[in-house]
Amino acid sequence: MSKPPFILYIDRDEIRRKRIWRALTRAGCQVALAVTALDGVDQARRAVPDLILIEGDLRDRRAYNIAARLRAEPDLATVPIVALTSPGHVPPAHASTGSDLSGWIADSTDERVLAGRVARYLEGAPLEKQPAEPSPEMRDLVTRLESDVRELEASNRALRRLDRIKEDFIQLTAHELRTPLTTVYGYSQLVQTSRAVQELMARDPEVRACLAGLIDSIERLHRVIDEIIVVSRIASGHLDLKWTPTDLADLVARVLRDYGPVAEQRRLTLRNELEPISELFFADGDLLELAVSNLLGNAIKYTPDGGTITVRGTVNPYGTVYLSVQDTGIGIDPDEQEQIFDRFYTAGDTQLHTTSKTAFRGGGLGLGLAICRGIVEAHGGRIWVESEGCDPERLPGSIFHIELPLERLPPGTVR
Ligand code: ADP
């Protein structure tokens, strides 16, 4: 049996690294992964690959620079070094000419197509480039730069360690707060059902108002602590998905039902325009429901009374589940459309925030969308927003889109 081709793949993006690893391994290759250019150089020095793939669009210098650094290694002078551009991005035909890259291939979500493109480079005639002989000045510069980068990497590792300690602290504190709060919450529910308290509430509107305020605050505190726990799990990469057969129509109907009373109070029309979806798909139903609920909650929060919120969804023929939440609200500035998915990012004036989760421009910690993104990306999907801009007078509205891979079997199942 001949030896499998050995490919080194360099990419900073974990999700794509895993995908490419899976595709090439399935195609019979042996694949080593590197996150940084230096890590790639170290690995390629230890075991010379048959082909090196570098993630890079060729719209910036990154892939060219990494290729140049790899070529400076005498053992790698003739190894094909190929840039893998993002799906859909096709660089000009001669984008790699005159550089240290042997060429480029367009990434594809179809594993067979991708493997075919890689195979063409593996089968290609040996390159005729001579080993480069860098000048002493160049070698000196490279050594100094490498030492700077290694120092930066060490500081980075220290910062990451501190960040982890901070995440652990947040998570621990949130858990410690949640335990007694769950008891308080339980008692508050019990009190409500007690006959004596019910009689008292019926007689005395002040008691009724106090109790309602108390329960409302406890529920809000509960929600905030739960949000912090989920978001810190996402940040530390510990969001374990429980894959269950999920019915999108049911899920959306449940979320819409939950928001029904609020919508009625605020004269908002909630429209369900989901296409009939007959099949179940595998997802963490509870987490997905939380993501959809956050999107709908935001749509309600940022749409003035009398507006309309529409949920659409379908299964795309190319194997993805698509869902969108559109509102007729204040909209979002293009400059902020990326940042709003960051943790604790709250666009607009926090002075306007009230303590209510559903009042117009009501408050929040700026965690809702970070949670949505974490959940969607943990499913291997993507989330994005479309809006012409923020204008509380003209109300251009926003559309949040979610696209998830249609998992017909629990992920990890051998097909
Ligand atoms: P918050 O708890 O502040 O609502 P999110 O993470 O859910 O946090 O949202 C972050 C920011 O994104 C919000 O503060 C708001 O400015 C903006 N935003 C989110 N959804 C919408 C929407 N549907 N319309 C307008 N702005 C929105």
Boltz pocket constraint, residues with backbone or C-beta under 6 A from the ligand:
constraints:
  - pocket:
      binder: B
      contacts: [[A, 294], [A, 295], [A, 298], [A, 299], [A, 302], [A, 327], [A, 329], [A, 330], [A, 331], [A, 332], [A, 340], [A, 341], [A, 342], [A, 345], [A, 346], [A, 347], [A, 348], [A, 362], [A, 363], [A, 364], [A, 365], [A, 366], [A, 367], [A, 368], [A, 369], [A, 370], [A, 398]]
      max_distance: 6.0
